[in-house]
Amino acid sequence: MHAIGTRRRNQPAPPHAIFAALTNPDRDPTRPWLKLLKDEQRPTVLDSEHPTLVIWSTLWPKHPSARLHFDLPPDNHGGTNLRWTLYVASPDLDTSTLGHLRHRINTLINANLRRSFGQ
């Protein structure tokens, strides 16, 4: 697998809360955050280690080999220094597709998920 994108950004919630949100995105119906587009599908949790790691299957049927790894180390203020890394079997995606995939992850994780915790 080849890493084709990664980003670290602080989340206001502690690792156990981020872990719960990533492993069960519908756990709190008052705070929906996994809002998928028509070309996306709900991911499956392929692996996890509470509360430090979550690995998702692909969000995109057109890219079935894609895997999304979430590393969830705590920060020094009660939050999480979440890092996502996108892996694919073959890194030969065009620039436009790469940009779209990275943008969608940033929107879902660093915008929607973050806002669901009040930030």
Secondary structure, 3 states (H helix, E strand, C coil): CEEEEEEEEEECCCHHHHHHHHHCCCCCCCCCCCCCCCCCCCCCEEEEECCCEEEECCCCCCCCCCEEEEECCECCCCCEEEEEEEEECCCCCCHHHHHHHHHHHHHHHHHHHHHHCCC
